[in-house]
Amino acid sequence: MKQASKKSSATGTSNVTPIHGGKRQGAGRPKGSGRFGEITERVRVPASLVGDVIRFVESKAFKIPLYSATVQAGSPAFADDHVETRMDLNAHLVRKPEETFLVRAAGDSMIDANIRDGDLLVVDRAAAPKHGKIVIAAVDGALTVKFLIIKQGRTYLMPANPEYSPIPVNPETGVTIWGVVTSSVREH
């Protein structure tokens, strides 16, 4: 704290007096009394992300209550009325945020894999595309969602609907795998 020294003309003693600013006992807001109920920290954020960060903080990190009871899809059953925990859907659905993107499914070629028109697909670009995985692929510049099938040395993009034909993957088809579908979200 900056201080100024004043000499008293009568006694020749010095008194120390604060100039201005600095920490003053009893000044400011009590710790933990702000809108978040805890001590806060200043953080530098790129200007382009300020709005996203504010929305994230105000939503309490997107954590949604997860009830400990299951919901019967058949006959009704007794349900617990307490929350087991709060769940962050990002932490549950996204393994590597920097390598993840979302895309909406269109059409019915994957209906037997329970992917319907309008479903939101969570796609991990870092996940290894392996036999049997559902992938997002670019075929001649158009995106599609299909099973990746590797059989007898040949690779196919396989639909999950008998009305559609498999797409062979070879140099002539110009297929590029964009990522592996890890989850899907459906609105009801």
WOLINBEL-V645949 format. One record per residue. PHI is phi in whole degrees, -180 to 180 (* if undefined). PSI is psi in whole degrees, 0 to 359 (NA if undefined). D_LAST is the distance of its C-alpha to the last C-alpha in whole Angstrom. Layout:
# WOLINBEL-V645949
PHI_PSI_D_LAST ; PHI_PSI_D_LAST
This chain:
# WOLINBEL-V645949
*_134_61 ; -73_141_63 ; -136_151_66 ; -116_146_69 ; -106_130_73 ; -117_135_75 ; -98_131_79 ; -78_128_80 ; -70_331_83 ; -79_320_85 ; -110_341_84 ; 79_6_84 ; -88_162_80 ; -112_142_77 ; -111_140_74 ; -101_126_70 ; -129_132_68 ; -63_142_64 ; -72_295_64 ; -173_164_61 ; 66_193_57 ; 84_180_56 ; -78_128_55 ; -122_132_56 ; -57_131_56 ; 83_356_54 ; -88_156_52 ; 85_178_48 ; -80_137_45 ; -61_141_45 ; -58_134_43 ; 83_6_40 ; -99_1_40 ; -74_185_38 ; -67_343_34 ; -96_353_33 ; 71_20_35 ; -156_171_37 ; -65_140_40 ; -111_162_38 ; -128_149_40 ; -83_139_40 ; -136_137_38 ; -86_128_39 ; -130_139_36 ; -57_140_36 ; -55_325_36 ; -68_343_33 ; -106_359_31 ; -57_312_32 ; -60_317_29 ; -63_318_26 ; -66_317_28 ; -61_314_28 ; -61_320_25 ; -62_312_24 ; -66_316_27 ; -66_333_26 ; -87_6_22 ; 57_48_25 ; 65_29_24 ; 59_25_20 ; -81_127_20 ; -115_142_18 ; -62_136_19 ; -114_115_18 ; -79_147_19 ; -76_341_22 ; -82_148_21 ; -92_163_19 ; -109_123_16 ; -74_130_17 ; -91_353_15 ; -105_244_18 ; -75_144_20 ; -60_147_20 ; -136_161_22 ; -58_137_24 ; -120_138_22 ; -69_147_24 ; -110_31_23 ; -127_154_24 ; -83_130_23 ; -74_315_24 ; -164_178_24 ; -110_134_22 ; -115_133_20 ; -92_112_20 ; -62_328_18 ; -60_314_20 ; -66_329_23 ; -81_322_20 ; -101_338_19 ; -114_116_22 ; -83_316_25 ; -132_94_27 ; -53_320_26 ; -71_346_29 ; -114_14_28 ; -115_141_24 ; -140_166_22 ; -115_147_18 ; -149_147_18 ; -93_137_15 ; -78_147_15 ; -135_137_16 ; 94_189_17 ; -128_20_17 ; -71_346_20 ; -119_24_18 ; -61_325_16 ; -76_351_18 ; -99_11_18 ; 66_29_14 ; -108_117_14 ; -113_163_12 ; -54_126_12 ; 95_349_11 ; -63_145_10 ; -92_123_12 ; -104_132_15 ; -94_123_18 ; -121_129_21 ; -104_113_24 ; -73_337_27 ; -86_342_30 ; -70_139_29 ; -73_126_31 ; -73_114_30 ; -122_164_31 ; -52_130_31 ; 89_351_28 ; -82_151_26 ; -88_128_23 ; -126_159_24 ; -102_125_24 ; -131_148_27 ; -98_121_29 ; -117_113_30 ; 50_40_33 ; 89_350_31 ; -105_138_28 ; -81_144_25 ; -144_156_23 ; -115_127_21 ; -155_165_23 ; -73_140_25 ; -92_117_28 ; -118_127_31 ; -119_113_34 ; -142_127_37 ; 52_45_40 ; 78_3_41 ; -117_151_38 ; -119_137_35 ; -135_153_32 ; -100_112_29 ; -105_123_27 ; -73_163_24 ; -111_49_22 ; -157_122_22 ; -63_348_26 ; -76_349_26 ; -116_152_26 ; -96_151_29 ; -64_153_30 ; -109_115_31 ; -69_140_34 ; -103_115_35 ; -155_172_38 ; -57_330_40 ; -73_331_40 ; -81_344_36 ; 62_50_36 ; -93_134_33 ; -127_125_32 ; -81_123_30 ; -89_331_28 ; 170_176_26 ; -105_133_24 ; -75_123_21 ; -105_337_20 ; -157_163_16 ; -137_151_13 ; -126_131_10 ; -121_134_6 ; -90_142_4 ; -118_NA_0
